[in-house]
Amino acid sequence: MDTIFKALSDKNRRKILNILKEKDMTVGEIAKHFKITGASLSHHLDILKRTRLIVSERQGQFIRYSLNTSVFEETMKGIINLFNKK
């Protein structure tokens, strides 16, 4: 859970998640919402993928990114359990 919180601590990664909340997108579509380099965007996407907050799927020559809602559900259950133990 610590890695998820660390991933969420960055405003660019939170913005990516917020954008993907609307619909699945390619990296080019996501990039239109940022003024950062492609390398920086790829770095943020990689962190989000490693924490399983997003998933990617190849569609032809493009890779489409989407939210992994099951990880959000697991995280919320973990947070609720932490508070219920007190």
N, C-alpha and C positions, 0 to 999 in steps of 0.2 A: 504494500500500500504506500510505502514511503516513496517509491519510484514514481507512482502516479501523482502524488502530491508535488514532487519535484518537477515533473513534466508540466503540471498545471500552474506552477509558479511563474512561468514566463508568459508575458502578455501576448506575444506573437502566437504561441501555441494555443492559448485560450481563444484568440481570434480565429485561428484555423478551425477549431472545434465549433465555434459559433457559426462560421460560414458553412461548414459541412452539415450543420443541424438543418439547414434549409434544403440541401440536396447534395447528392454525390457529385464530385467534380474531379477533373483532371488537374495536374499541377499547373498547367497554363491558365486554367480558369481561376484557380486559387491565387496565383501570382498577381492577377489583376487587382486584387484587394490590398496589395502590399507595396511598399517602397523599399524592399530589401533585395539583396542579390539572390540569384537562383540557387547559389550554393548555400546561403543561409536558410532559404525556404526548404531545400532538400534536407538540411540538418534537422530542422524542426519537425518535418514530416517523418524522418527516421526515428527521432525520439518518440514521437507519438505512436509509431508502428511498433517499436520495441516494447512500449508499455501496453500495447494492444488496445489503446484508446481509439485507434483508427485501423482500418484494414484496407488493403489495396488489391485490385483485380485488373489484370491485363485485358483490355478490349481492343484487339487489333494492334495498332501501333501506340495506343495510349494506355496509361495506367490510371484507373479511376479510384479515387479515395472515398471512403465512407466511414461514418461513425460506427464503432463497435458497441452498440448499446448494452450488450450483456456485461461488459466490463464496468460500465457506469452503474448498472444494477448491483453487481457484486460489491463495488466500492461503497455504495450507499448502505448496503446491508452491513458491511464491515464497520462503517461509521456509526450506524445505529446501535450495533452490538457494543461498541466501545462506550457509548453513552449509557446504555442500559446496565452495564456492569458497575457503574458508580453508585 
